[in-house]
Amino acid sequence: MTMATQTSLLLDALSLKNNSHRPPIWLMRQAGRYMPEYRKIRTNYSFLQMCRTPELVYEITNLPLKAFNLDAAILFSDILVILESFKKKFQFIENIGPVIEQPLSIPSDVENLQALPANKALYYVKQAIVELKKDLTVPLLGFCGAPFTIASYLIEGKSSRDLKKTKQWLFQDPKSFFLLLDKITDASIDYLNLQIEAGVDAIQIFDSWANCLAFPQFQQCTLKYLEKIMKGLSSTQVPLIFFCKGSSVFYKNLASLKPQALSIDWNENLANIRQNLGLTIALQGNLDPYVLYGSQSIIKTQVESILESMRGDKGFIFNLGHGILPDIPYQNVQFLVDTVKNFV
C-alpha cells in the first residue's frame, strides 16, 4: 500500500477517523456507460472482453478518476465473472443484461458444479489489480457478488424481478440450494483472497437481490454466508463493506457481523442509522441515483441534505444508494462530485 492510500479520506472514514471537512466520495458504477470515454472503448470490445483484458481494465478503472478526481477507484469488472470459476458460459446482451447459458435446473446440476482455483480461472483480475496498484494514488476497491445473488443468476439464467425460480428452489429443495450457496461461498472466498493478495485496499460485497428475501431467509441465505466469507478472508486488515440493495431494514443484523462499513440504499435515513448504531461502523451512501436526472438545484438540495445530516461524522462515505444509471447526464455527475468536495 502506498503512502497516498495510507492517508486517504476513504481509509480514514473506514477507520472512523476522518477529520476532514468533507466525506470521501466514490460512486457505484463510476466507470460506466454514462461516460463518453467509456462508450468509445465499448464500441470496439464486448463487455466481457473489457473485463478480461487487464490493459482495458486499467484504462477504464482510471476514467472516472481522471474525470472527477474521486477519492477511490473500484476495479472495473462484474460480479458475474466468478462464474468463470465454475466454467459457466454467459454473455451480456444490450438492453437485456447478463444471460447465462444452461442455467441450473435440477439438484444434480448443483452436485456437478465444481470450481476452478481463482488464480487459474480469474488470473486476469489479479493482473489488472497488480498493474493498477503500481500507479494509483487513491485506494482501490475490489468486490464480489454475495452468494445468494450469484445463485439467483445461475438459477434464473438472467435478471429477474421476483426470483421466482430461485425462491421455488429454496423452498422446494433447501438441501441442494444451501449446497449451491456453500459452493459459491467457497469460490468467493478464494476469489476475494486473490484480490487481497494482488493488493486491493478494501472490498465491497454486493447482494443485489437480497431484498427479495423475508427475514428468516435473509438470515439463512445472506447473513450466514456473509459471515462465512468474513471468516475465510486471508487478511483482517483489508476493510470490508456490505451492500444489500433494498435491505436497509436489516441494517442492524448486517452490522452485527462487524464489517468495517455498511453501504445503505436510499430507503433509510443515514443519520437515524448512525444514531441507532453509534460510531461503531462506517456508513456509506445513500443518494437515490435517479436524483441525478434532476436539475442542478434539485441535485444540490438532495446532496446537501445528506451531507448536513452527516456533518462531522468521522465514518461517513458519500455514495449512491445503487449504481449510476447509463443515461445519467455526465455534467450532473460532475456537479454531484463538486458539491460534495466543496461542502464546508
Protein Blocks (a to p, Z undefined) as FASTA:
>chain_A
ZZklmmgmklmmmnopafbfbdcdddehkbcfklmklmmmmmmpcfklmmmmmklmmmmm
mmmmmmnopabdcddddfklmmmmnopacdddehkbpcdehiafbfklmmmpccddfklm
mmmmmmmmmmmmmmocbdcddddddfklmmmmmmnopacfklmmmmmmmmmmmmlmmmmm
mmmmmmmmmmmmmmmmnopabdcdddfklmmpcfklmmmmmmmmmmmmmmmpcbfkbccd
dddehilmmmmmmmmnopabdcddfkbcfklmmmmnopabccedjddfklmmmcfklmmm
mmmmmmmmmgoiakbccddfbdcdfklcfklmmmmmmmmmmpZZ
